[in-house]
């Protein structure tokens, strides 16, 4: 089941932000994340804030319905306009995620985007993305999205091997994600991403290479590859605890990452974030870069998180409670926090170190600088960027990124 929300201070009913949140806003890009919390089935590894029809039955009534979800989310977009007041920034990125956004009608996704365009305006080169389940789209659906303003699509592929998909409880068939790439290209999408997962119990090196070869052969310009994390409370965690499937160890994850970087580099893909590779600068996911660089974004939808000018807040999780708050004219915010300067410094190190450009060394305190010199000696940081004042991970450093970050934030 979905993980719990963090603790925080109450969000005012009108959602108003502290005055300092918008100070200097004109110098920061603004993005929107739109969360669609519906899935046809729950994948065994998933602890995202998503719900199947069975899980919602009797718990939210008409307010939790997929049929009127677009209208509810548009209400929050209009609330955002009120909260941000005369903020003149056009929206730079929109990302529709989930869940399975493409369980909604294509016209609903287009209407949600149109609401942002109407309320805020879109930057001329705005990146507009939706995630998609390969089995929930077809050429006509993709054509409607493209005509409605979407220019980037991300398909959940995970693996090309049927037995791996079965362990993950993925319902699509091998080959379908690759076909989706062709359909998206035919619909006019310039940027197409495939998401992969490595380290699934029972997956072999050959399985992983086959998945990489299939993904790259389909012709995307962006590939994301994430190590499987087994979250407590998921069906997969229960199966591992019962001994039905083996747990994959960290050494296997490291080996799979090295294979991924080798194969993708040979195919002309460059890493730009620890888990993301693209064929060009334009292929990079700008929306995710907003997160990694601490910019501003409004997260609309149940359980969605937002950040504006050092204020972070999150919405109530259940679709019925979310819709009920908006129907009553209240913010759906469940809690918020105001980040201190130290919080923001630590987060910059944590997130920017994962990027190809790395993190400025002047973010580090004395102990962190000492740790950075040890990391350099140990081959975890690159020499030339270090000499120029930046901490940039080597390939070995990427394998140990979390440990490097822990040392540098001291």
KAMOHU-V713669 format. One record per helix or strand of 3 or more residues. SS is the DSSP state (H for helix, E for strand). FROM is the first residue (numbers start at 1). TO is the last residue. Records with the same first field share a line. If there is no record, write none. Layout:
SS = FROM-TO / FROM-TO
This chain:
H = 19-22 / 25-27 / 53-56 / 61-64 / 69-84 / 101-103 / 106-120 / 134-136 / 139-147 / 162-168 / 176-187 / 205-217 / 235-241 / 250-266 / 281-283 / 286-292 / 319-327 / 341-352 / 361-363 / 366-377 / 383-387 / 395-399 / 401-408
E = 30-36 / 91-98 / 122-132 / 152-158 / 191-198 / 222-227 / 270-273 / 276-278 / 296-300 / 305-308 / 311-315 / 333-338
